[in-house]
Amino acid sequence: MNKLITKDNHQISFLENEISDNETVLIMAHGITVNKDENGFFVELEKKYNAEDFSTIRFDFRGHGDSPIKDIDCTITGMIEDLYTVINYAKNKYKKVNLLATSFGCSISLLLLKHFKKNKLNKIVFVNPVISYKTTFTDTDLPWGNSFFPQKGIESAIDSAPILIGRRKFKTGSKMISELFYYEPEKVKIKEIPLSLHHGTNDTMVSYKSCSDYYESCKSGKIQMTAYNASHGITEEREKLYINIDKFLIDA
């Protein structure tokens, strides 16, 4: 297991499969409550793109997987620093750096790109992206967020800390709860970097409409979106998803 150290001294655990003489790497950024395997999805992508002569990097955000930080001490600000550190590491080693993020990892990517130098990334793929914290957590009409997150504003949410997220009971502390109200990833428009969005129309965890609205707001940029007759994770149409990501990352 490899380690990277952030500026705030968090030790990031990551796996890198470096293909000899290859100049392109795919970084994979996972969602909340899971880890660098992303329930096996990233493991499959790693095998697939290593076979296509892509190097790959997958890592654990703080509070997840092999991170020494507890889930209750995880923050969005810290996760942004984690992703920043991984991208900088890759940029110093590879000519082309592609990013594939899933779910909550997409929101972290957007927030990072608000101030990040755009030329550090070649292409970006978002799968089931959390575009808005409001429609996913703080003021949602979807069953998942409604099942655990108080819908009566920030005071009620902080009073309920720690909030347990999902079936893994990820403990969210008061600082991260506040961040969910203050951060607005949907306002970060990616227009300079090619971006491919993938979302299931039957997703009951993360808003498909928020993704579609984001696509419409960025249509003047280098953006594309594919809808699937599938739930969160797009497991029902996984092969179609693979084909479409291939077209974007390899064939285009």
N, C-alpha and C positions, 0 to 999 in steps of 0.2 A: 504494500500500500504506500503510495506516494503522499507527501505532505507539502502544503504551501502555507506560508505565514502571512496574514493580512497586516495592515498597518496598526490595527488595534490588538495584534497578537493572538488572533484566533487561528487555530491550526486546522486547515482545510484538508480533509481526506479525499484523495482523488485517484482514479485509475486512468492511465494513459496507454493506449496501444499505438505506438509510433511505427508507421510503415516506412521502411527504408527509402530514402531519396524522395519522399513525398513532401510536397509543399502545401498541402491542404489539410486542415483539421476540422472536425465537427465537434463542437462543445455541446453537451447535453445538460440542460438545467431543469431539474425535477420540480414537481408540485409540492404543496404543503402536506405534511404528515407522512410522506414516503421518504425514499432515499435515492441514491445514485443508480439503483436498479430500475426505478420507476415501475414497480410491479412486474419486472421482466421485460418491459417494452424497450428500455434503453440497452439491455443486454442483447436483445435481438437486433436492434439498430447497430450496435457495436460490431456484431458479427457481419452484418450485411454490408456496412460501409468499409470495414477493414478488407473485405473481399473485393470491394470496388477501389481499393488502394487509397482510401481516405484514412488518415490517422484519426483517432477519437479520444476525447477526454470526457469522462463523466465524474461528478463530484457530489459531495454532501454539503448542502447548505448548513449553516450553524443551527444547532437545535435538532438536527436530523441525522439519522444513520450513525456514522462513527464520530460525529462531532463531539468534542469534550464539553460543549455548552449544552445545558439542559434546555428542553423545549420551552419551559416557562420563561427563560431568559433570552429567547430568540426575539429579534426585532427585524422589521422590514429594512431599516437603515443598515443593520449589520449584514443582512442578506445581499443588499446592493453592493456592499464592500466586498463580500465573498465573490460575487460574479465579476466585479471589476478586477479583482486579483487574478482570477482564472483567465480572463480574457487578456490581460496584460502579459501573463506568463506565455500564453499561446502566441500572442502577437510577436513576441521576441524570438519565437522559435520557428514559426510557419509564415509562409508568404500570404496565404489565404485562410482567414478564420471565419467559419460558418457557425451559426448558433441555432440550435433547435431547443425550444423550451416548451414545457407542457404546463397547463393549468396555472397555478400560482406563480410558477417560474416565469411565465410570460409577463405578469405584472411587474415583477422585479426587473425584467429586461427593459420594459418600457420606462420605468422610473430611472434606471441607469442611463438610458439613452437621452433623457431630457437634457443632460449636460455633457454627456460623453462625446468624444471626438468621433464623428460618424465614420471616418475612413478606417477605423479599426476593425470593422466587420464587413465581410464580403456579401453574405446572404443570411436571412433570418427566416426560420420556420416556427410558427406558433400552432400548437395542437390543443384544442379545448381551452383557449386562452381566457384567463381571468382578466378582463379588460377594465372592469369596474368593481371596486370593493363594495360599493353601495348595492349593486344588483346581485352580488354574490353573498355578502355577509350582513351589512348594517341596515339595509332597507329592502329586503328581497321578498319576492313572492314565490320563490322556488322552494321545493320541499326540503332540500338538504340544509341550506343555511337557516331556514326557518326552524329546523328541528333542534338547533343548539344555540343560535345567536339571538340575544334579546333584541327586539325590534322597536324599542322605545327610546332610542337616542343614546348618546355617548355616556351620560350619567348613569343610566340603567346598566349599560354594558360594563362600565368600569366597576360598578358596585357588584357585578356578578363574577368578577375575576377570581380565580382563573376560569376562562371559558374553555371547555373541552370540545375540540373540533373532531368531528367524524368518528368512525368506529374505532379508530386507533386511540381516541381520547387524547389528542395532542393538546397539551396545556398551554394556553395563550395568556400571557401576563398582561398587566394593565398598560404597559408601554406600547406593546404591539396592538392592543385593542384600540388605543388612542390613534395610532398610526393608520388603522383601517378607516378611521373617520377623516383624517387630515390629508392623506395621500390620494391623488386622483390620477391614476395611470392612464385613464381614457383621454386625458387632455394632451398626452404626448403623441404627436403625430409623426410617424416614420414615413418620410417621403424620399429621402436620398438613397436608402438601402433597399434592394429588392426584398419584399416581405411576402411570404405565403401563409395564409390563414386556413386552418382546417377545423371544422366544428360540426358536431352532431346536432341535428335538428330536434332530437328527443332528449337532449341533455337536461336532467333535472337538478344538476349541481351547479353548473356555471351557465350563465345566460347566453343562449345563441343570439338573441336579439342584440345584446350589447356588442357582440363580435360583428354582426352584420352592420350595425350602426357605425362602428369604428371603420369598417371597410368603406362604407359610403363617404365617411368624412375624409378619407385619405385617397380617394380614387384618382386624384390628379397625380399621385406618386407612383412608385414602382411596386404596386400591391396587387395581389390576387387572392381570391377566396374560393374555397371548395366546401360545399355543404354535403353532409352524409346522413343517410337515414339510420342514425345510430345514437347511442347514449354517450355519457361521459367516458372517454377512453377510446371511442370509435372501434371497439372490439368487433362489432357486427360487420364492419367493412374495413378490417385491418389491411387486407391485401390491396384494396383500392387506395387506401391511405399510403401504403408503401410505394405504389406505382406513381402516385401524384407527387410525393416528396422526391422520388428519383428524378422525375421530369424537371422539377425545379432545381435541384442541386447538381444533377449530373448532365442531363440531356440539353438543358437550355443554354 
